[in-house]
């Protein structure tokens, strides 16, 4: 099995706000199209997506030319930000500034605002990965694409390394960055992290 972990394209988040469930921006659509052109070189057997709009739109662009249906997996969504989701940064610091200033920044932990803790998030993502992809497919010749989020990809990479996601984004994952894992002797092997070579045409030097 070859597993491709892809972060969604750039999304149209209102300036100064925290991400919630916004669609791709025009830049995000161009990024996804550039990636789709590269992904056309391989047959995609399974295409998974987080349920959020920006990931579904990215996955649909990738799967369009190969007519690969998108399977929505709710547990590949980004960490639940609780009451903070969609709020402006000004509003967040006005309401929760004391708490934010006292915690190890930029650690992701939102259980105190009815969201998820790092432990809950990592357990959710790891369980979905094992049940939906790794256990049933790792011994096959399938190419599996998962379109999700930076935090999800970090959690999966840490899971494969036998490490725990503690709320810190250990790996840099750019919009439409591709991380590739294959299986050797039944074990995961990380081959690439955050490959963005398909974006060179969009960012000429």
N, C-alpha and C positions, 0 to 999 in steps of 0.2 A: 504494500500500500504506500502511496505517496499522499501525504496530507499537507494541504496548502491552507495556512491561516492568513486571512486577509482582513485588514482593517478597512472599514467603510471609507468612502470619499469624503472630502470636506463638506461640512453641513452648514445650512443657513441659520446659524445661531444668532439671535439679535445681539448686537454689540453690548458687552458688559453683562451678559446673562450667562447662567450656568446651563449646560446641556440638559435637554429633556427628551423630546421626540420630534426633532425637526427634520425636514427633508434635505436632500443634497442641494448644495449651492450649484451655480453654473460651473464653478471650478471643479467641484466634486464630480459632476457629470462628465467633464472632460477627463479627469483622472481615471474614472471608472472605464470610460471608453478606451483610453490608452492601455489600461490593464487588460481589458477584454481582448484587444488585438494581440497582446502577448499570450494570453491564456488560450487563444485559438489554436496554438501549436500543440496542445495536448488534449486528448479526449477526456472530458469531465464525466465521471460516472455517477457521482453523488455531489449535490450542491446544497449545503445547509446555510441558513441565515438566521440571525437574531430577528425577533419580530419587529424591531424598531424601524421606522421609515427609512432612515439613511442607509441601513444595512440591506433592507429588502430592495431598495432601488439599485444599490451597487450590485447585489447578487443577480438581479434581473438583467442588468446590462451585461454582466459576464456570461450569463447562461443563454442569452438571446440567440447568439449565432449558432450555438451548439444544440439549441432547443432542449436544454437540460432543465427539468422542472426544479423549482426552488422548494426545499422542505424547510418549513419554519420550526426552529427549536427554541422554545421560550427560555430555556435555561442558558442560552448563549447570549442573553441580553447583558448590557453593561450593569455595573453595580447599582443597586437601588439607592438613590440619593435622598429618599424620603421627602420631607417637606421642602428641601432645598431645590429640588428639580425645577428648572425653569425660572427660578428667582434671579433678580439682578444681584450682582456682587455687593452693591451698596446695601440692599435690603438684607442680604445674608449677614453682613458684618454688623448691621444695626441690631439684628435679632440675636445672633449667635457669636458675636465678636469675642466675648470673654472666653467662651469655650474654644473657639478656633485659635486664639492667641496662646492658650495654655497647652495645646496638644502638639505632638511632634509633627510639624508641617514638612512636606505635603502628604502626610499619611492619609489614606482614604479609609474613613470609618464613619458610618452614618446611622448607626443604630440609635443614637441619641435623638435623632429627628425622624424616627419611624422608618429608617432605612435599614441597610445591611451592615454588619460588621465584616471585616476582612475574612474572618473564619467562615462565616455563613456564605459569603460570596465564593470563596475558593472551593468549599464543599459542593456548592450547587454546580459550578462550572465543571469541576473534576468528575462528578458523578455523571453528568450529561455526556462528557467526552468518552468516558469508559463504556457507558451503556449503549450509546447511539453509534459510536464510531470505532473506538479502539478494539473492544472485545469482539464484535462481529466482523470487522473488516481488516484488521491489521495483517492477517495472513493471506489476503487476496492481492490481486494485481490492480486494484482499483485506484483511480485518482479521485481524491476526496477534497472538496473545497468547502471551507467554513468561512463565511463572511460575518465578522462580528466587530469587536471593539478593542481598543488598546488594552484595557484592563483585563478583558477576557483572554486575549492572546498572552499577556504576561502570566496570568494564572495557569494557562495550559503549559507554557514553556517551563514554568517552575514545577508543575506537577510531573512533567517528564524527567526533570532533573532530580526529583525526589525532595524538592524544597517546598516550603510553605509560603503562600502569599500573605504577607503581614500588613498589607495596606500601602506598600510603597511600590511604584511602578519601576521595577528593576530594569526593564528593557525599553529602549526607545522604539516606538512603533508609529511611523508616519501614516498619513492618510493613503490608503491603497498599498501600503507596504506589505510585502509577502514574506512569510516565514514558512520554511518547508521542513517537514519531518518525514522520514521513511522508517521502515521496519527492517531490522537486520537480526536474524536469529531470534525472532519473536520479541525483540526489544526496540524501543524508539531510538532513532538517531537523528539529531538536529543537524540539518545540512545548511540552512540559510536562516538569517534573522533580518527582517526589515529590508528586503530587496526592493529598491525603488527605481531600478534602471529603466523601467518602462516610462518614467516621468521625464526623462531627459529632453524629449521633444517639447514638453510644456515649460521647461525651465532652461532655455538655452543660455550658455555662458557668454 
